[in-house]
Amino acid sequence: MPVTDTRYETILFSTDDTGVATVTLNRPDIHNAFNHTVVRELDHVVGVISDTTSIRAMVLTGAGKSFSAGGDLKWMKSAGSFTDEENQNDALGLSSMLHRLNTCPKPTIARVNGAAFGGGVGLIACCDMAFAVEGAKFALSEVRLGLTPATISPYVVAAVGQRQARRYFTTAERFEAKDASRIGLIHDTGADIEALDTLVKTAIQNILAGAPGAIADSKRLINDVKEREIDEALRAETARRIAARRASQEGREGLTAFLEKRLANWVVR
């Protein structure tokens, strides 16, 4: 796949020859805070990634020293003068973007290169895995602005659990990368940017060793089985899924490659 680079107004989007897409929030002067344009462009880019077969994984990061400060305060203040319908539609745009990121069939990695506040924490929670530089700061700061973390709440609660959400949603306190890792928001931390990039690179290498279709099915599997009772219906459904995978082209190739002691045909060398 040829390397392509596209510049949007607020997003940098590129893909490399291994099929890894990098999406960079590109408003460093205001710590990559997002407004309507960022939401619209990020929603579009994630849609492109979801629909492009040659793209195997996505890395989300921020330009400059911050990952994302969350919602642009000027944008949020202007929404206060919208009609009820305009305000609702604007909020639905953000909700739709978060949902698209959360349900992207490709593995998504948050490369947290600096501070992440409010909605920036929501973006991290929507990604499948997240790695942060040790100096990064985090906060769910909405209540200090008279707001609530409503649109990001399903994803943040899923990532850190109700108990931690009860604390950080209400105190709006800042916390360190080590605490973000402890509560489950971040998977691992790097001492500096170079170490952070090593964590991301290792994750990508592991992703590229897996079958793309099986990875997408595994992501759907998590959403479909979470919090369900392990009853006869669920057992039958999971049995049907593994049976279908065994009979699939990827399943046959993967098992054959293992027995023949060779790399499967999807592995990027």
N, C-alpha and C positions, 0 to 999 in steps of 0.2 A: 504494500500500500504506500503510495507516495506521501511524503510529508506535506501537510497543508497548514497554513496559518491564516486565520481570519481575525480581524479586529472589529469588534462592535463598539458602540459608544462607551459602554461601561464594563465590558467583559473582554478578556483575551482568551481565545480558544484556539488550541493547536492539537494536532495528532502527530505521533511519530510513526516510524516504519515498523514498530512492533504492535501497533494498534492501541497504544495508550493515549488517551485524550487528557490534556491538561486545561483546566478552566480556572482562570485567575480573575478574581474580583479586582477591578482596576480603577479604584478611586482612592489612591493612597493619601491624598491630601486631606481627606476626611475619614481616614481609617477604614475605607471600604464599606462605609455605611450604605445601606441600600434604599433606593427610592423606587418609584413606579417603573422607571426604565431598567434598573438592575433586575427587578423581579421579572419583567417581561422578557428581557434578554436571557436571563438564566433559565427561565422556563423553556424558552425556545432551544437553547443549546443542549439542555438535558434531553429534550425531545429528540433532537438530531442524534445524540449519542445513543439513546435507546433504540432508535430505528436503523442505525448503521451497522450492518453485520460485521464489517471489518474492524470496528472498534471493540476492544476486548475489556477495557477498564477505564475508569475516569478518576483523575486526581483534582480535587478542589482546593484552592489556596487563595491567598491574598497578596496583592502587590504591596511593596514597602514593608513597614515594620509591624503591621497589624493583619490579623486574619479578617475580622469584620466587627465593627462596632454596633452591628444590628441596624435597626431602622434609622434612616436619616431624620433628625429631629424636625427639620424644616418641612419635610414631606409629611410627617405625622401631624405636625401642627396645622398644616394646610388642610388635611383631611377633616379637621374639626369644623371647617366651614362648609363642607360638602352637604348636600341633601342626604337624607337617610339612605336613599337608594344608592347614591354615588359612593357614600362611605362604605356601605355593605359590599358593593361590587369591587371597590378598591381592596378591601380586606380579603375578599374571595380570591382575588388575583394572587395575593401572597400565599393563601392557603393552598391554591392549586399548584403553585410552584413547589412548595414544600412537599406536597403529595407526590408530584412527579419525581422529585429527587429521591424521596423515600422508597418509591416503587420502581425505580430505574432497574431494568433487568441486568445491567452490567454492574460488576463490583465497583463500588464508589469508595474513595479514600479521601478523608479530610486531612490535608497537610497544614496543620495549624502552626503557622510561622510567627504568631504573635497574639496580641490580645483578641479575645472573642467575648462580646457582650450581647445580651438580649437575643435578638434574632440570629446573631452569629453563632450562638450556642445551639440554636435550633437547626442551623445548617449542618453543624457537626453531628448532632443527634440523628439527622436524616441519612447520614452516610453509613455505609456498612462497617467501616473501620476508621479510626482516627488516631493520628500520631501528632504530638505537640513538642515544640521546643520547650525546654525546662523553664525559661523565663516568661512564658505566656501567662497572662492573667485572664480570669473568667468571671463573669457575673451575669445573673438574671436580674437585671436592674429595673425592670418595668415599673414596679410599685413605687419607686422613688420619683417617677414621672406621672404618677396618678393613673398608670395603665396596668394591664395584666399581660402575662405571656401566653395569651389565649391561643393564637394560631400555632405556636410552636409546642404547646403543652403536650399533645399526644405523643410527640416524638421524644421530647425530653424526659417525660415520665417513663416511657418505654425504655429509655437508655439508662436512667439512674434510679428508677423506682420511686414509689410514692413517698417513702420516708425521707429520702434526700430532697425530693422536690418540695416537700413541706417546709424544709429549712430554707433552701436557697430561693424559692419563689417569694417567701415572705420577708426574709432579712435583706435580700438584694446585696448581700455582702460579696466582696471580691474574694476569689480563692485561687490557689496556685495550681500549676500543672500537676503536681504530685497528688493534690486533692481531687482534681478532675479525673485522674487515673484511678484513685482509690474508690470513687463512687461510680465508676463505670462509663463516664463520658468519653474518656480517652483510653485507648488500649495500651499505649506505651509512650515514653518521652525520650527525647534525645538531648544530650547536654548542650548542643549548639546546632546551627542550621545544617552543618555537614552530617552530624549524627542523625538529625531528623530525616534528611534525604536518604541516608542509608536504610533507615527503617521503612521508608516508603518504597525504596527500590527492592528491598527484600520481599515486601508484601506483593509487589507487582510481579516479581519473578515467580512466586508461588501461584499467583493467579494465572499467569500465562502457561503454567504446567497443567492446568485443569482444562477440561472440556467445556467450551463456551456454553453449549446447550445445557449441560449438566449443572453448570454454575447458575444459570438463569432459573432452572427448575428448582435448584436448592434454595434460592432466594424466595421463590414462590412458596415452597414447602414450609419455610419458617412462618410466613404470614398465615398460611392455611391451617397449621396445626397448633399454633400458639394458643394457650389458654383453653383448648378444647378438652373435653373429657375423653379419656382413652377407652372408647366404647367399641362395639362391633363395627359401627359405620366408619370410624376413623381407622381402625385396623384394616378394614377392607380397602379403604381408599389408599392408605400407604402401601399396601401389598400391590394394588393395581399400578401405582406409580413406579415401584421398583421393577415390576415385571415389564412395564413399558420401556424403562431405561435399559434393561438387559437386552431387549429385542431391538433397541435403537441402533442406528449406524454408529453413533459415538460409543455406545456400550460395547458393541461387538469389536470395534477398533481398539478401545482401551484394554479390554481383556486379552485380545489377541496380542497386542503390543507388549503387555506385561509378560505373557507366557513366552513370547519370542525374545524377551530381553532387549527390546528396542524402544525408542521414544514413540509415543503416539503421534499421529499426523497433525495434531493441533498444537503441539509444543513448539514454542518459539525458541529457536536455537541461537 
